[in-house]
Amino acid sequence: MKTLTCFAAATLLFLAAMGQTPKSSSADKPKSAKASAASAASAARGRTVVEAKDAPKPIGPYSQAIKAGEFVFCAGQTARDPITNKLIEGDISAQTDRVLKNISAVLTAAGTDMDHVVKTTVYLKNISDFNAMNEVYGHYFKDAPPARATVGVAGLPADSLVEIEVVAMLPGK
């Protein structure tokens, strides 16, 4: 029992140092209060959730992006329409264009832009779509394009043809 008490105390000290509090039953708290508390705790740790109104809402338990230090880490975007939140119709070129517009909206909400992207990862349902994706991608990253990895995958959410995630710097950092 003494070991458990020491472990519990050490855990509480660690959580406090990280700006977190232990999870407790919060059934009586309204959801918005919990969300605000989570955002405040997150900001206290040096990370801020980015919410872009001009990009599709997340379809799961993730943020569109997180600002941490001098960087913005954008979640993977698929070709969902920001108004309907449904996958657009179209080929790889149309979907790549929609994905990059979504990313641009998230970056704008975070206080940066496509010119500050330093790394991208592109996931393609069909690696044979590489050239068509690359053609559209090149229009968004002309001068000093970011480092990039492109991966062929077996499938993507909502049967998307492409998903792209990015890491960008904040201006002036």
C-alpha positions as CSV (number, residue, x, y, z in Angstrom):
1,M,0.0,0.0,0.0
2,K,2.9,2.3,0.8
3,T,4.3,1.8,-2.7
4,L,1.0,2.5,-4.3
5,T,0.6,5.8,-2.3
6,C,4.1,6.9,-3.3
7,F,3.4,6.0,-6.9
8,A,0.1,8.0,-6.8
9,A,1.8,10.9,-5.2
10,A,4.6,10.8,-7.9
11,T,1.9,10.6,-10.6
12,L,0.1,13.6,-9.2
13,L,3.3,15.6,-9.1
14,F,4.2,14.7,-12.6
15,L,0.7,15.6,-13.9
16,A,0.9,19.0,-12.0
17,A,4.3,19.7,-13.6
18,M,2.8,19.0,-17.0
19,G,-0.1,21.3,-16.3
20,Q,-2.6,18.5,-16.1
21,T,-5.0,17.4,-13.4
22,P,-6.0,13.8,-12.7
23,K,-9.2,12.8,-14.4
24,S,-12.2,12.6,-12.2
25,S,-15.9,12.0,-12.7
26,S,-17.3,15.1,-14.4
27,A,-20.8,14.0,-15.3
28,D,-22.2,17.1,-13.5
29,K,-20.0,19.5,-15.6
30,P,-21.4,20.7,-18.9
31,K,-19.5,19.6,-22.0
32,S,-18.5,23.1,-22.9
33,A,-17.0,23.7,-19.5
34,K,-15.0,20.4,-19.9
35,A,-13.9,21.5,-23.4
36,S,-12.8,25.0,-22.1
37,A,-10.9,23.4,-19.3
38,A,-9.2,21.0,-21.7
39,S,-8.3,23.9,-24.0
40,A,-6.9,26.0,-21.1
41,A,-4.9,23.0,-19.8
42,S,-3.6,22.4,-23.3
43,A,-2.6,26.1,-23.8
44,A,-0.8,26.0,-20.4
45,R,1.3,23.2,-21.7
46,G,2.3,25.3,-24.8
47,R,0.0,23.7,-27.3
48,T,-3.1,25.3,-28.7
49,V,-5.9,23.7,-30.7
50,V,-6.6,25.3,-34.1
51,E,-10.2,25.4,-35.3
52,A,-10.8,26.6,-38.9
53,K,-14.3,27.4,-39.8
54,D,-13.4,27.2,-43.5
55,A,-12.2,23.6,-43.3
56,P,-14.2,20.4,-42.7
57,K,-14.9,19.6,-39.0
58,P,-13.0,16.6,-37.7
59,I,-14.8,13.3,-38.0
60,G,-13.2,11.8,-35.0
61,P,-11.4,12.6,-31.7
62,Y,-8.6,14.8,-33.2
63,S,-8.0,18.4,-33.8
64,Q,-7.6,20.1,-37.2
65,A,-4.2,21.3,-36.1
66,I,-2.2,21.9,-33.0
67,K,0.1,24.9,-32.5
68,A,3.1,24.0,-30.4
69,G,6.1,26.3,-30.0
70,E,6.9,27.7,-33.4
71,F,5.2,25.0,-35.4
72,V,1.7,24.0,-36.5
73,F,1.0,20.3,-36.9
74,C,-2.0,19.8,-39.2
75,A,-4.0,16.6,-39.1
76,G,-4.4,14.8,-42.4
77,Q,-7.0,16.4,-44.6
78,T,-9.1,14.5,-47.1
79,A,-11.2,16.0,-49.9
80,R,-14.2,16.8,-47.8
81,D,-16.3,19.9,-48.6
82,P,-16.1,22.3,-45.6
83,I,-19.8,23.1,-45.9
84,T,-21.4,19.7,-46.3
85,N,-18.5,17.8,-44.6
86,K,-18.9,15.1,-47.3
87,L,-16.2,13.8,-49.7
88,I,-16.3,15.7,-53.0
89,E,-16.8,13.9,-56.2
90,G,-14.0,13.9,-58.7
91,D,-10.7,12.4,-59.7
92,I,-7.4,12.6,-57.9
93,S,-6.7,16.1,-59.3
94,A,-10.0,17.5,-58.0
95,Q,-9.5,15.7,-54.6
96,T,-5.9,16.9,-54.3
97,D,-7.0,20.5,-55.0
98,R,-9.8,20.3,-52.3
99,V,-7.3,18.8,-49.8
100,L,-4.8,21.6,-50.3
101,K,-7.5,24.2,-50.0
102,N,-8.6,22.6,-46.7
103,I,-5.0,22.7,-45.4
104,S,-4.6,26.3,-46.5
105,A,-7.8,27.2,-44.5
106,V,-6.4,25.4,-41.4
107,L,-3.0,27.1,-41.7
108,T,-4.7,30.5,-42.1
109,A,-6.7,29.9,-38.9
110,A,-3.4,29.0,-37.2
111,G,-1.7,32.2,-38.3
112,T,0.5,30.9,-41.0
113,D,0.3,29.8,-44.7
114,M,1.4,27.4,-47.3
115,D,4.7,29.3,-47.8
116,H,5.7,28.3,-44.3
117,V,5.1,24.5,-44.7
118,V,8.3,22.6,-44.0
119,K,7.1,19.0,-44.3
120,T,4.2,17.1,-45.9
121,T,3.1,13.5,-46.0
122,V,0.9,12.5,-48.9
123,Y,-1.1,9.2,-48.7
124,L,-2.4,7.9,-52.0
125,K,-5.0,5.2,-52.3
126,N,-3.5,4.4,-55.7
127,I,0.2,5.1,-56.1
128,S,-0.4,5.2,-59.9
129,D,-2.2,8.6,-59.2
130,F,1.2,10.1,-58.2
131,N,1.8,12.2,-61.3
132,A,-1.7,13.7,-61.4
133,M,-1.5,14.5,-57.6
134,N,2.0,15.9,-58.1
135,E,0.8,18.2,-60.9
136,V,-1.8,19.9,-58.6
137,Y,0.5,19.8,-55.5
138,G,3.1,21.7,-57.5
139,H,0.7,24.7,-58.0
140,Y,0.5,25.1,-54.2
141,F,4.3,24.7,-53.5
142,K,6.2,26.5,-56.2
143,D,9.2,28.2,-54.5
144,A,11.3,26.1,-52.1
145,P,8.7,23.3,-51.7
146,P,8.6,21.5,-48.4
147,A,10.2,18.1,-47.7
148,R,7.7,15.4,-48.6
149,A,7.0,11.7,-48.2
150,T,4.4,10.0,-50.5
151,V,3.0,6.7,-49.4
152,G,0.7,4.3,-51.2
153,V,-1.9,2.9,-48.8
154,A,-4.6,0.3,-49.0
155,G,-7.4,2.6,-48.1
156,L,-8.3,6.0,-46.7
157,P,-11.3,7.4,-44.7
158,A,-14.5,7.7,-46.6
159,D,-12.9,6.0,-49.6
160,S,-10.8,9.2,-50.3
161,L,-8.2,9.0,-53.0
162,V,-5.7,11.2,-51.2
163,E,-4.9,12.5,-47.7
164,I,-2.2,15.0,-46.9
165,E,-0.8,16.2,-43.5
166,V,1.6,19.1,-43.0
167,V,3.9,20.7,-40.5
168,A,4.3,24.4,-40.9
169,M,6.3,27.1,-39.1
170,L,4.7,30.2,-37.7
171,P,5.9,33.4,-39.4
172,G,8.7,35.2,-37.7
173,K,9.9,32.1,-35.8
